[in-house]
Amino acid sequence: MIDQPIRILTQDAALGSRISSLFNGFETTDKPVKGKRSFQVTGEGDTPWRTHWDSCQMSTAHDPHLALTGLVAVINRAVLEQVDLLAIHAGVIRFGSRIVVFPADSGQGKTTFTGAMLSRGAEYLSDEALVFRRDGTVVPYPKPLALSEWSCDALGLEPRGEETLATAGDFGSKVASSGPLTDVVITEIGSAKTIIDELPRSAAIGALLGHAFNHYKDPLHAFDLATKVASASTVWSLRYQDPIDAATLMMERISE
């Protein structure tokens, strides 16, 4: 996951199969690797299910589904805390040759909008992080989408409790290949109707750096890279209420 080897262990066969399906967008290897992070989920029946990161207990749940959502959250945190590449909090999709990012804070609808775009024919790169190699190429980070009950209802998925984990395949989509960023979408929820406007490219620099996880590690490189990708991108303002309607219209605009 973003050049970091991850090992996940469980003795529960059904849970192991579900973990494999959720993480099948990432590469796997049978070769020994150095620095492998180890995560473990233990539990049985109604006994507490515990998630460990290396030897430290990170979460406790009362059923395997909740244990799985906790596992995904812990792995996501571990990977993004350690990544050396510039990472930005955002949803990212690919449509044809276009790679589109919508930076946003947690709770601002980026995962729901990502799912809506996938349901309209886009391919999946991430619902969590836009990650750049130093040359500006976007790195896929296809972690499972974590959807609320409201999001599942809006996207036509069957909810599995308060939080549902989904993959690109659940939307009839697939994980996309890497490539250069082409579009930055600055979203705002609350408009009575969906409104899309084109913005100056300079608006993208603040949107990207303002949502970066780790720009402080190499601030000069982060600023230079954000400026470089923004100058080569089309920048949009998207105000909406209905994610499906917004995704439909956004897809039409980037297809023109």
Backbone bond lengths (Angstrom), bond angles and torsions (degrees), N, CA, C in turn:
res aa  C-N    CA-C-N  psi(-1)  N-CA   C-N-CA  omega(-1)  CA-C   N-CA-C  phi
1 M - - - 1.462 - - 1.527 107.90 -
2 I 1.347 117.05 108.79 1.468 123.50 -174.48 1.528 110.15 50.29
3 D 1.318 115.89 53.09 1.461 124.08 176.55 1.523 113.39 68.96
4 Q 1.323 118.64 12.00 1.460 121.72 179.39 1.528 109.69 -112.24
5 P 1.338 118.20 117.98 1.463 120.10 178.29 1.528 112.17 -70.24
6 I 1.311 116.28 134.06 1.461 123.43 -177.40 1.528 108.62 -126.12
7 R 1.324 116.30 136.51 1.463 121.47 176.35 1.524 108.19 -121.70
8 I 1.337 117.54 128.02 1.462 122.49 -179.29 1.525 108.60 -119.11
9 L 1.315 116.55 127.14 1.463 121.98 -176.66 1.525 110.61 -119.53
10 T 1.326 116.20 138.98 1.455 121.94 170.07 1.522 108.60 -156.74
11 Q 1.324 115.94 149.03 1.468 120.37 176.99 1.523 111.88 -94.25
12 D 1.336 117.19 -4.05 1.454 121.56 -179.16 1.533 108.83 -91.06
13 A 1.322 117.44 115.55 1.469 121.54 -173.85 1.524 112.14 -63.36
14 A 1.335 117.14 -43.18 1.466 120.16 -178.99 1.524 110.54 -64.79
15 L 1.317 116.29 -42.05 1.458 120.04 178.80 1.525 110.54 -66.31
16 G 1.339 116.82 -39.51 1.455 120.15 177.77 1.513 112.38 -61.21
17 S 1.340 116.50 -40.01 1.461 120.73 178.15 1.521 111.06 -64.89
18 R 1.343 116.34 -40.42 1.464 120.32 179.11 1.531 110.74 -66.68
19 I 1.328 117.12 -40.51 1.465 120.52 177.15 1.523 110.45 -60.29
20 S 1.323 116.58 -44.36 1.465 120.62 179.82 1.522 111.31 -59.87
21 S 1.329 116.53 -41.64 1.465 119.30 -178.65 1.526 111.53 -69.19
22 L 1.326 117.12 -34.93 1.461 120.19 -178.47 1.530 112.53 -72.12
23 F 1.330 116.30 -30.73 1.455 120.26 -176.75 1.529 112.64 -105.28
24 N 1.335 117.62 17.28 1.470 118.83 -175.63 1.516 113.47 -73.29
25 G 1.348 117.93 -5.08 1.453 119.70 175.61 1.515 113.28 -80.26
26 F 1.321 116.96 -8.95 1.454 121.60 178.70 1.520 110.44 -99.03
27 E 1.324 116.23 156.99 1.454 120.97 178.25 1.531 109.95 -72.35
28 T 1.323 116.02 150.30 1.459 121.50 175.71 1.521 109.23 -124.30
29 T 1.333 115.80 160.57 1.455 120.58 179.82 1.518 110.19 -148.39
30 D 1.323 116.29 148.40 1.466 122.32 173.72 1.529 111.08 -100.87
31 K 1.342 116.41 -0.35 1.455 120.36 -177.14 1.533 110.61 -85.37
32 P 1.335 117.14 146.19 1.472 119.99 175.47 1.525 110.02 -63.53
33 V 1.327 117.42 138.59 1.454 121.65 178.95 1.520 109.58 -133.48
34 K 1.317 116.25 153.26 1.457 121.46 179.90 1.526 109.98 -88.21
35 G 1.327 115.49 151.42 1.451 120.20 174.36 1.515 114.48 69.99
36 K 1.329 116.87 25.28 1.464 119.53 -177.33 1.525 110.77 -70.46
37 R 1.331 116.95 125.80 1.459 121.15 174.94 1.527 108.84 -82.39
38 S 1.325 115.78 139.63 1.455 120.44 -176.03 1.524 110.24 -117.85
39 F 1.343 114.95 130.78 1.459 122.45 176.40 1.523 108.07 -123.65
40 Q 1.307 116.51 143.28 1.453 120.07 -176.67 1.517 110.35 -138.57
41 V 1.343 115.30 137.61 1.460 121.50 175.61 1.521 107.60 -118.82
42 T 1.328 117.08 123.15 1.461 122.05 -179.77 1.520 109.33 -124.97
43 G 1.327 115.70 149.53 1.453 120.50 178.26 1.517 110.13 157.64
44 E 1.326 115.22 169.53 1.465 119.91 179.52 1.519 108.53 -161.93
45 G 1.338 116.08 129.42 1.460 120.65 175.83 1.511 112.71 57.18
46 D 1.337 115.04 -125.96 1.458 120.60 -177.57 1.525 112.90 -92.29
47 T 1.319 117.43 2.14 1.460 119.53 177.44 1.524 109.51 -73.52
48 P 1.324 118.52 157.98 1.475 119.91 -179.54 1.530 111.96 -59.88
49 W 1.333 115.57 137.81 1.455 122.55 175.52 1.525 107.60 -99.71
50 R 1.318 115.46 126.10 1.463 120.15 -173.53 1.529 110.64 -116.97
51 T 1.322 114.91 139.30 1.460 121.45 176.29 1.528 108.85 -110.46
52 H 1.334 115.46 128.24 1.457 121.36 178.95 1.528 110.15 -117.15
53 W 1.311 115.57 142.34 1.470 123.02 170.93 1.521 105.45 -111.12
54 D 1.335 115.85 113.27 1.460 121.45 -167.41 1.529 107.03 53.96
55 S 1.298 120.99 -117.44 1.466 120.31 -177.84 1.524 112.35 -105.20
56 C 1.336 117.83 5.79 1.466 121.34 -176.39 1.523 111.10 -98.81
57 Q 1.332 117.29 128.49 1.454 120.52 175.72 1.519 109.48 -73.26
58 M 1.347 116.32 128.28 1.455 122.00 -175.28 1.523 113.45 -108.12
59 S 1.339 117.32 -31.12 1.469 119.04 -178.40 1.517 109.94 -157.89
60 T 1.342 115.38 159.24 1.462 123.25 176.92 1.520 108.48 -131.59
61 A 1.338 116.62 138.91 1.462 121.00 -179.53 1.521 109.21 -139.49
62 H 1.331 115.27 163.30 1.469 120.20 -177.39 1.523 113.34 -98.60
63 D 1.338 117.82 -3.31 1.459 120.10 174.85 1.524 108.81 -152.30
64 P 1.335 117.48 161.36 1.467 119.91 -174.96 1.519 114.11 -64.10
65 H 1.343 117.62 -29.46 1.463 118.74 179.14 1.521 110.80 -64.64
66 L 1.341 116.66 -46.40 1.459 119.64 178.26 1.523 110.96 -65.57
67 A 1.330 116.41 -34.75 1.466 119.73 176.38 1.520 110.65 -62.06
68 L 1.320 116.33 -37.37 1.459 120.88 -178.81 1.525 111.28 -68.93
69 T 1.328 117.91 -42.58 1.461 119.61 177.44 1.527 110.17 -63.97
70 G 1.324 117.09 -36.42 1.457 120.17 175.72 1.513 112.14 -65.76
71 L 1.329 116.70 -39.45 1.463 121.40 177.97 1.521 111.14 -61.00
72 V 1.328 117.29 -47.09 1.461 121.16 -179.45 1.525 110.21 -60.42
73 A 1.332 116.86 -41.77 1.465 120.50 179.64 1.521 111.36 -64.17
74 V 1.321 117.31 -41.48 1.465 121.12 -179.18 1.524 110.80 -67.29
75 I 1.332 117.26 -44.00 1.464 120.31 179.20 1.524 110.57 -63.59
76 N 1.318 116.86 -43.30 1.462 120.63 179.37 1.530 110.29 -58.81
77 R 1.321 116.37 -45.91 1.468 120.82 178.66 1.525 110.99 -60.69
78 A 1.330 116.43 -45.11 1.466 120.29 -177.81 1.520 111.60 -62.73
79 V 1.322 116.39 -43.79 1.468 120.34 -177.52 1.523 110.96 -66.42
80 L 1.336 117.44 -47.09 1.452 120.05 -175.40 1.532 112.58 -73.62
81 E 1.329 117.90 -24.50 1.459 120.04 175.13 1.527 111.62 -68.80
82 Q 1.327 116.68 -29.14 1.456 120.77 -172.66 1.525 113.99 -103.73
83 V 1.316 118.92 -10.05 1.461 120.39 -174.80 1.530 110.43 -64.69
84 D 1.327 115.62 136.36 1.462 121.11 179.33 1.530 112.01 -92.28
85 L 1.320 117.76 -17.79 1.457 121.64 179.44 1.526 109.93 -81.23
86 L 1.331 116.44 155.77 1.464 120.07 178.37 1.526 109.48 -63.62
87 A 1.335 116.17 124.13 1.458 122.25 -178.69 1.522 109.77 -125.23
88 I 1.325 116.17 134.71 1.462 122.91 -174.44 1.523 109.22 -126.62
89 H 1.328 117.18 133.69 1.465 122.11 -179.17 1.520 109.38 -67.74
90 A 1.328 117.06 110.49 1.463 119.29 -171.73 1.523 110.67 -170.27
91 G 1.333 115.22 159.21 1.453 122.31 164.80 1.520 108.55 -91.83
92 V 1.330 116.37 145.36 1.468 120.36 -176.59 1.525 109.39 -140.70
93 I 1.333 116.58 129.29 1.460 121.03 177.48 1.536 109.55 -133.29
94 R 1.320 114.64 165.66 1.467 120.66 174.14 1.515 108.71 -124.68
95 F 1.323 116.06 137.69 1.461 121.67 175.36 1.518 106.98 -135.65
96 G 1.330 116.11 105.35 1.455 120.30 -173.77 1.515 109.55 64.02
97 S 1.323 116.61 -123.37 1.461 120.80 179.14 1.524 112.08 -92.13
98 R 1.327 117.80 0.09 1.467 121.93 -176.41 1.524 110.23 -93.70
99 I 1.319 116.83 129.27 1.453 122.47 170.66 1.516 107.14 -110.59
100 V 1.338 115.51 120.19 1.454 122.66 -169.84 1.525 109.37 -117.01
101 V 1.336 116.64 132.25 1.463 121.49 179.35 1.522 109.26 -120.96
102 F 1.346 115.68 143.95 1.462 120.61 173.33 1.524 108.09 -130.30
103 P 1.346 116.34 93.41 1.467 120.88 179.22 1.523 110.68 -65.02
104 A 1.340 116.48 141.44 1.462 119.88 179.59 1.516 109.74 -167.20
105 D 1.328 116.01 154.42 1.457 121.51 173.72 1.525 109.68 -75.25
106 S 1.323 116.22 165.71 1.467 120.95 174.83 1.527 109.52 -61.15
107 G 1.330 115.28 140.80 1.453 120.27 178.84 1.506 115.10 83.52
108 Q 1.343 117.55 5.12 1.458 121.36 -178.74 1.528 113.11 -101.44
109 G 1.329 117.23 13.89 1.457 120.67 170.65 1.520 116.09 89.22
110 K 1.325 119.59 11.16 1.468 119.41 -175.33 1.529 112.11 -68.04
111 T 1.352 117.87 -36.53 1.459 119.41 179.40 1.525 111.16 -68.13
112 T 1.327 117.13 -42.40 1.462 120.71 177.42 1.520 110.52 -62.18
113 F 1.330 116.63 -43.64 1.462 119.92 179.55 1.527 110.88 -66.86
114 T 1.337 117.28 -37.08 1.463 119.96 174.83 1.521 110.74 -58.98
115 G 1.335 116.92 -47.39 1.456 120.61 177.83 1.520 112.24 -60.63
116 A 1.330 116.55 -39.25 1.467 120.20 178.07 1.522 111.00 -63.20
117 M 1.327 117.66 -40.31 1.459 120.85 177.86 1.526 110.99 -65.65
118 L 1.342 117.24 -40.00 1.460 120.29 177.78 1.521 110.82 -63.02
119 S 1.327 116.89 -38.28 1.467 120.35 -179.76 1.519 112.10 -69.37
120 R 1.337 116.94 -13.93 1.457 121.78 179.91 1.530 112.47 -105.11
121 G 1.342 116.55 14.90 1.460 119.86 172.04 1.513 116.17 108.25
122 A 1.340 118.17 -1.19 1.459 120.19 177.98 1.528 110.54 -76.87
123 E 1.320 116.13 162.41 1.459 123.13 174.03 1.523 109.16 -105.52
124 Y 1.323 115.61 156.27 1.464 121.82 -168.03 1.523 112.90 -96.73
125 L 1.343 115.19 132.87 1.464 121.47 170.52 1.524 111.11 -117.44
126 S 1.325 118.32 -42.93 1.463 120.59 175.98 1.523 110.43 -174.32
127 D 1.342 115.89 153.85 1.465 120.47 168.84 1.524 109.62 -109.29
128 E 1.342 115.79 7.31 1.458 119.82 -170.90 1.520 114.78 -129.29
129 A 1.336 116.91 -42.34 1.460 118.45 -171.12 1.523 111.94 -145.62
130 L 1.322 114.69 127.72 1.459 122.51 166.37 1.524 106.16 -87.44
131 V 1.322 116.52 116.78 1.463 121.32 -176.13 1.525 108.48 -118.55
132 F 1.336 115.91 130.31 1.462 122.15 -178.57 1.528 111.05 -110.97
133 R 1.316 115.83 137.08 1.458 118.26 161.92 1.523 107.53 -74.40
134 R 1.320 116.74 169.36 1.470 119.98 -173.10 1.527 111.79 -65.72
135 D 1.344 117.15 -21.42 1.465 119.40 178.22 1.529 112.74 -87.12
136 G 1.333 117.19 1.72 1.453 121.02 179.05 1.515 115.22 95.15
137 T 1.332 118.13 -1.66 1.467 121.13 176.82 1.525 110.21 -70.37
138 V 1.330 116.47 137.09 1.459 121.65 179.07 1.528 109.84 -80.38
139 V 1.327 116.37 131.77 1.466 122.75 179.68 1.530 109.12 -97.94
140 P 1.325 120.01 126.22 1.464 120.14 176.06 1.530 111.75 -61.64
141 Y 1.304 116.39 137.35 1.472 122.59 173.53 1.534 107.56 -136.76
142 P 1.346 116.31 72.30 1.463 120.96 -170.11 1.527 114.43 -84.80
143 K 1.333 117.03 57.08 1.457 120.23 176.15 1.535 109.56 -63.42
144 P 1.325 118.29 156.53 1.461 119.63 177.00 1.522 111.64 -57.75
145 L 1.321 116.66 139.56 1.459 121.03 175.73 1.527 108.60 -74.52
146 A 1.325 117.87 131.80 1.461 122.46 178.11 1.525 108.50 -103.96
147 L 1.341 116.13 108.59 1.463 121.95 -170.89 1.524 111.61 -111.45
148 S 1.317 116.65 136.45 1.460 121.64 174.61 1.523 109.73 -74.30
149 E 1.321 116.36 170.39 1.470 120.47 176.73 1.527 110.41 -60.95
150 W 1.340 116.78 -40.36 1.465 120.20 177.77 1.522 110.64 -61.24
151 S 1.334 116.84 -42.83 1.460 120.71 -179.18 1.523 110.96 -64.34
152 C 1.327 117.01 -42.66 1.466 120.16 178.24 1.517 110.72 -59.93
153 D 1.324 116.23 -43.66 1.463 120.07 179.37 1.525 110.67 -62.39
154 A 1.335 116.84 -43.08 1.466 120.77 -179.21 1.522 111.71 -65.92
155 L 1.338 116.81 -31.60 1.463 121.03 -175.72 1.530 113.24 -98.59
156 G 1.325 117.29 -0.85 1.460 120.30 177.24 1.513 114.41 77.63
157 L 1.341 117.75 27.51 1.461 121.76 177.69 1.522 110.17 -105.65
158 E 1.325 115.59 151.33 1.457 120.84 176.96 1.528 108.76 -78.71
159 P 1.344 118.35 119.03 1.469 119.12 -178.86 1.518 112.30 -70.92
160 R 1.331 115.89 149.58 1.462 122.46 175.28 1.525 108.07 -119.22
161 G 1.298 117.54 69.05 1.453 120.75 -177.71 1.515 110.87 89.86
162 E 1.339 114.80 -162.07 1.458 120.34 -176.22 1.519 112.08 -66.64
163 E 1.314 117.58 -29.14 1.459 121.11 178.60 1.517 109.17 -134.81
164 T 1.323 115.69 131.99 1.457 122.43 -177.58 1.523 109.44 -116.23
165 L 1.326 116.20 130.80 1.460 121.16 176.80 1.523 108.88 -94.22
166 A 1.324 116.48 131.14 1.465 121.72 -177.59 1.523 109.67 -134.21
167 T 1.319 115.76 157.08 1.462 122.14 176.30 1.527 109.30 -116.32
168 A 1.321 115.89 172.01 1.462 119.87 176.62 1.523 111.03 -56.12
169 G 1.326 116.32 -37.03 1.457 120.64 -179.09 1.519 113.73 -62.17
170 D 1.319 117.31 -28.02 1.466 120.49 177.81 1.527 111.95 -66.89
171 F 1.315 116.99 -17.05 1.467 122.06 177.66 1.532 111.33 -106.41
172 G 1.338 116.79 10.75 1.454 120.15 -177.26 1.508 112.41 72.17
173 S 1.329 117.31 23.11 1.453 122.31 -177.12 1.524 110.17 -115.39
174 K 1.327 117.02 -168.03 1.462 122.33 178.40 1.521 109.01 -150.30
175 V 1.339 115.57 169.25 1.460 120.69 177.61 1.527 109.17 -76.63
176 A 1.333 115.81 135.13 1.462 121.56 -175.74 1.522 111.30 -87.79
177 S 1.324 115.02 162.29 1.460 121.31 173.97 1.523 109.82 -84.52
178 S 1.329 116.26 165.12 1.455 121.11 -179.73 1.519 110.98 -74.38
179 G 1.322 115.84 169.19 1.457 121.35 179.89 1.515 109.89 171.13
180 P 1.329 118.22 -175.55 1.460 121.35 179.15 1.527 111.95 -82.21
181 L 1.319 115.82 146.65 1.464 121.27 175.45 1.523 109.94 -68.64
182 T 1.336 117.00 136.59 1.467 120.20 -179.82 1.518 113.52 -120.69
183 D 1.345 118.15 -25.70 1.462 120.53 -174.55 1.528 110.84 -139.51
184 V 1.324 116.11 136.51 1.464 122.46 173.75 1.526 107.53 -117.99
185 V 1.336 116.06 124.31 1.465 121.29 -177.92 1.520 108.73 -113.64
186 I 1.323 116.81 118.36 1.460 122.46 178.27 1.528 107.14 -96.51
187 T 1.330 116.28 111.02 1.464 121.44 -170.76 1.527 111.76 -98.77
188 E 1.328 113.92 153.34 1.466 121.84 175.07 1.520 107.62 -147.43
189 I 1.332 116.39 121.16 1.463 121.29 -178.86 1.522 109.40 -92.68
190 G 1.330 116.47 139.66 1.459 120.41 175.24 1.511 114.65 132.13
191 S 1.328 117.31 -11.90 1.455 120.24 179.20 1.525 110.32 -71.03
192 A 1.320 116.85 139.96 1.470 120.68 -179.19 1.521 111.11 -65.13
193 K 1.317 117.70 -30.02 1.463 121.53 176.66 1.522 108.61 -130.82
194 T 1.323 115.58 160.51 1.456 120.35 -179.81 1.518 110.02 -78.55
195 I 1.336 115.49 126.10 1.465 120.98 -177.94 1.531 108.22 -129.51
196 I 1.326 116.08 125.46 1.458 121.54 179.15 1.524 108.74 -120.24
197 D 1.321 116.02 126.60 1.457 121.86 176.90 1.524 108.81 -130.33
198 E 1.335 116.10 152.21 1.456 120.07 174.54 1.526 108.77 -90.32
199 L 1.343 115.53 138.39 1.450 122.45 -177.30 1.528 110.60 -114.41
200 P 1.331 117.78 161.68 1.465 119.39 173.15 1.527 110.45 -64.93
201 R 1.313 116.22 150.19 1.463 120.56 -176.22 1.524 112.67 -62.48
202 S 1.308 117.24 -27.13 1.461 120.24 179.70 1.528 112.46 -60.75
203 A 1.343 117.40 -25.04 1.459 120.74 -179.72 1.518 111.98 -65.93
204 A 1.337 116.96 -23.66 1.460 120.58 -177.25 1.518 112.53 -74.10
205 I 1.338 117.99 -29.16 1.468 120.16 -175.21 1.526 110.77 -62.66
206 G 1.338 116.77 -49.01 1.456 120.15 178.47 1.518 112.48 -65.39
207 A 1.343 116.95 -36.93 1.468 120.46 179.81 1.526 111.08 -64.79
208 L 1.323 117.01 -38.09 1.461 120.54 179.95 1.527 111.45 -73.79
209 L 1.324 116.86 -54.55 1.461 119.84 -177.16 1.522 111.80 -67.20
210 G 1.324 117.20 -30.65 1.458 120.54 179.40 1.512 113.70 -68.07
211 H 1.328 117.05 -16.06 1.470 121.34 179.06 1.528 111.99 -116.83
212 A 1.339 117.44 15.53 1.466 120.57 -178.40 1.527 110.67 -75.16
213 F 1.342 115.63 141.06 1.461 121.21 176.08 1.536 111.54 -78.19
214 N 1.326 116.91 -36.98 1.462 119.62 -163.97 1.525 114.01 -139.98
215 H 1.326 118.40 28.54 1.462 120.26 -179.51 1.527 112.11 -62.24
216 Y 1.341 116.87 -22.60 1.466 121.20 -179.03 1.524 112.26 -67.08
217 K 1.328 118.17 -19.99 1.468 120.39 -179.23 1.522 111.47 -67.38
218 D 1.316 116.74 -35.42 1.469 121.97 178.37 1.529 107.09 -149.53
219 P 1.337 117.78 75.12 1.466 120.80 -171.40 1.517 114.40 -60.99
220 L 1.326 118.29 -36.42 1.461 119.75 -179.93 1.524 110.89 -65.57
221 H 1.335 116.22 -44.92 1.463 119.75 177.78 1.526 110.52 -63.45
222 A 1.348 116.81 -41.90 1.465 120.20 -179.55 1.522 111.11 -60.12
223 F 1.329 116.87 -44.93 1.469 120.24 179.72 1.524 110.73 -65.73
224 D 1.329 116.99 -44.56 1.471 120.08 -179.66 1.527 111.09 -62.44
225 L 1.335 116.31 -42.13 1.463 119.68 -178.24 1.522 110.86 -69.44
226 A 1.327 117.80 -42.73 1.469 120.44 178.04 1.520 110.80 -61.54
227 T 1.324 117.04 -40.04 1.464 120.87 177.81 1.525 111.06 -65.32
228 K 1.328 116.09 -41.35 1.464 121.28 -179.12 1.521 111.23 -63.34
229 V 1.331 117.55 -49.87 1.472 119.55 -176.01 1.527 110.61 -71.61
230 A 1.345 117.49 -33.27 1.464 119.72 178.33 1.518 111.12 -65.87
231 S 1.326 116.64 -38.89 1.471 119.95 -177.98 1.518 112.32 -68.51
232 A 1.340 116.82 -17.70 1.461 120.87 179.84 1.527 112.40 -104.15
233 S 1.340 117.57 5.57 1.462 121.80 -174.21 1.529 112.10 -110.49
234 T 1.330 114.23 157.14 1.458 120.75 165.88 1.522 106.91 -91.42
235 V 1.328 116.86 133.97 1.462 121.13 -174.52 1.528 109.21 -114.84
236 W 1.334 114.79 132.88 1.456 121.09 -175.15 1.522 111.14 -124.58
237 S 1.313 115.80 150.15 1.456 123.47 165.60 1.529 107.07 -106.07
238 L 1.335 116.30 128.05 1.468 121.01 179.91 1.524 108.64 -127.19
239 R 1.328 115.53 113.08 1.463 121.42 175.88 1.524 107.52 -110.88
240 Y 1.330 115.90 130.73 1.466 118.14 -172.70 1.518 111.31 -159.16
241 Q 1.329 114.63 169.34 1.460 123.23 172.51 1.524 110.33 -123.95
242 D 1.340 116.05 -43.59 1.461 121.91 -177.87 1.531 108.72 -95.26
243 P 1.361 119.38 114.28 1.464 120.55 -176.82 1.523 113.81 -64.06
244 I 1.333 118.04 -33.89 1.465 120.53 179.99 1.530 110.14 -68.21
245 D 1.316 116.83 -45.32 1.466 120.56 177.66 1.524 110.63 -62.42
246 A 1.327 116.47 -41.82 1.465 120.37 179.86 1.518 111.28 -64.56
247 A 1.336 117.12 -42.04 1.465 120.67 179.49 1.518 111.02 -64.66
248 T 1.318 116.76 -41.03 1.467 121.07 179.67 1.526 110.76 -60.53
249 L 1.335 116.26 -48.21 1.457 119.92 -178.71 1.529 111.69 -69.85
250 M 1.328 116.94 -35.48 1.467 119.60 179.21 1.519 110.23 -65.72
251 M 1.310 117.52 -40.73 1.464 121.73 178.61 1.526 109.93 -62.94
252 E 1.336 116.43 -39.32 1.471 119.45 178.29 1.523 111.09 -63.04
253 R 1.330 117.04 -41.36 1.457 120.61 -178.11 1.535 111.76 -66.85
254 I 1.308 117.83 -44.30 1.478 118.58 -178.35 1.523 111.55 -76.05
255 S 1.341 116.53 -10.25 1.464 119.71 176.57 1.516 112.22 -88.18
256 E 1.321 118.10 -13.21 1.465 121.58 -174.82 1.523 111.41 -68.71
